[in-house]
């Protein structure tokens, strides 16, 4: 049975069928890291990874400079509840260090993804897409994350022009050949993401996908599915922009908030904004993104120790009703402007 039916009918039933289809060799390799709990697990593209559909994104704990004690409590609780994908980046301040300190001793229980390209030789923020720069970033991440090998290293939103020059991809390919990372990917959006999928040199794509950011659903996801790439959906809850009655001061949230004002989804406006449970805005957002073609894992960041399990519980409700999913897509197609491209 296909892992991607039009309705994503039953997360748990589909995951059981997929798990049964894995070869004994791949299962033996993946078994120590399989998630527990009620979350569906999906095969990550053509890789040997079986990922819980909800992962953890490390940007927020880095930029918010979350206390190490809190990070440890958060990540250990999430691992206990079924988390098995942790995604971060070299440029998320000290996110890699915090993650390594918090759960480095439990390394066999989760898949570890990071990104490179926005940290220069001295460890400061800056762009370096050279082969040497990419390799140096990978080495730095290994040390900070307290691991001998990464499961996935991704180029962090470099432009299409940089991708076409190819040196950064060569750096990742060499890191893979040297055994420093098992797989390589691209994290980004729009035409650069399309090129990354088309070029055939990556194992995975990480891209923005949510109810106010749907460009990828037609531009990149169908081709990624055809090429059997693993797909990570970033920003799956659209920065929870339904929380704001007025235009937010945070520029990172502003574009999504403005799109929501134009889209006018009833379930994300007015009194509906405060509804909890799987049919509230958070649950609807997560479940909408999870059922899109090719998507394997959603990355959500938080600094609250209880939040990951709460989000996982929302997703256990399974796919949205076909009618609601179709309405969200139809409204986007009717309202979306030409400049509503994927947000990096």
HELIX and SHEET records of a PDB file:
HELIX    1   1 UNK A   11  UNK A   21  1                                  11    
HELIX    2   2 UNK A   24  UNK A   30  1                                   7    
HELIX    3   3 UNK A   31  UNK A   33  5                                   3    
HELIX    4   4 UNK A   59  UNK A   63  1                                   5    
HELIX    5   5 UNK A   68  UNK A   81  1                                  14    
HELIX    6   6 UNK A   95  UNK A  103  1                                   9    
HELIX    7   7 UNK A  104  UNK A  109  5                                   6    
HELIX    8   8 UNK A  131  UNK A  144  1                                  14    
HELIX    9   9 UNK A  160  UNK A  165  1                                   6    
HELIX   10  10 UNK A  167  UNK A  177  1                                  11    
HELIX   11  11 UNK A  190  UNK A  198  1                                   9    
HELIX   12  12 UNK A  215  UNK A  219  1                                   5    
HELIX   13  13 UNK A  221  UNK A  226  1                                   6    
HELIX   14  14 UNK A  238  UNK A  243  5                                   6    
HELIX   15  15 UNK A  251  UNK A  263  1                                  13    
HELIX   16  16 UNK A  266  UNK A  268  5                                   3    
HELIX   17  17 UNK A  270  UNK A  274  5                                   5    
HELIX   18  18 UNK A  281  UNK A  290  1                                  10    
HELIX   19  19 UNK A  307  UNK A  315  1                                   9    
HELIX   20  20 UNK A  322  UNK A  335  1                                  14    
SHEET    1   A 2 UNK A  41  UNK A  43  0                                        
SHEET    2   A 2 UNK A  50  UNK A  52 -1                                        
SHEET    1   B 9 UNK A  54  UNK A  57  0                                        
SHEET    2   B 9 UNK A  85  UNK A  87  1                                        
SHEET    3   B 9 UNK A 111  UNK A 116  1                                        
SHEET    4   B 9 UNK A 150  UNK A 156  1                                        
SHEET    5   B 9 UNK A 181  UNK A 187  1                                        
SHEET    6   B 9 UNK A 204  UNK A 208  1                                        
SHEET    7   B 9 UNK A 230  UNK A 234  1                                        
SHEET    8   B 9 UNK A 297  UNK A 300  1                                        
SHEET    9   B 9 UNK A  54  UNK A  57  1                                        
END                                                                             
